[in-house]
Amino acid sequence: MSTPRLSAIVPAAGESRRMGRPKLLLRLGGRTLLGRVLEALREGGVESIAVVGPPISSPEGPEIAAVASAAGAIAVSPETRPPEMRRSVEIGLERLRVDGERDGILLTPGDSPGLTAEAVRLVRERWAVSPTSIVVGRSGGARSHPTILPWDVADGIARMPEGWGINALIRSHADRVVEEQVSEDVGPDDLDTPEDLARWRERLGEPMISVKVRLFAVGRQRAGRAEIEVRVPASGTVSDLRRAIILQHPALADLASRIPIAVDDDLAADEREVHAGSRVALIPPVSGGSRP
């Protein structure tokens, strides 16, 4: 008996409005979030992966496509941003059909920091012995990622009623669903907010560093000193630094959320990485007055 053919689709086109920057390019444990997911799929035994990202013309489009390609996945960049996960999956299926039908499609969002190669392997092996089943991962007491759909079920996504999502499709085939315990952990599956990011960094034991931040004018007045020290992840960025100042030095929260930050004497974009030895400063308003 031949091994069932399995491919994966990773929806990666979200705008990350709540994060304020491209979520899948956040670094967690020294790797991008999307890179972590693709690594887990590869090590879990999935050979063919389609990553459906945003248009290549979007700010994050080229980098998401580059991360996908570097991991050996098929980078799919539609002309317009898919409005929902269902449409991303449809686009992924259209691309995979070019290389021929599969026996099953594994689905997992690109923002699944807890996805492990072991979870992928467990779900894949459970599905291999029953390839007509829908296999859903289970973590703790709830369903989690990944999910495998037999090809006939996945192929029906485009014919679903308007307003239906993937969960509704699975519910409509409840008699074919089996669950596979992939983890005993009870925690957030996805990463949707800055608070989720902080929890995942703590959960994964990500190393922290101390960064000294120089203050001037109104910043110095509010803090009552010329310099503060902030704890951020070792793979942190200027955006992480802003968030850390807000949480660790509330008197500077309003300033840290909106004024420029210099790193090594250059004004820095929010995605720039910050290191323990970086020279960092909050740049005061041009007016220099006591009110920003």
Secondary structure, DSSP 8 states (H G I E B T S, - for coil): -----EEEEEE-----TTTTS-GGG-EETTEEHHHHHHHHHHHTT--EEEEE-S-TTSTTHHHHHHHHHHTT-EEE--SS--SSHHHHHHHHHHHHHTT---SEEEE--S--TT--HHHHHHHHHHHHT-TTSEEEEEETTEEEEEEEEEHHHHHTGGGS-TT--HHHHHHHTGGGEEEEEEE---S-SS--SHHHHHHHHHHTT--EEEEEEE--HHHHHHHTSSEEEEEEETT-BHHHHHHHHHHH-GGGHHHHTTS-EEETTEE--TTSB--TT--EEE---TT-SS--
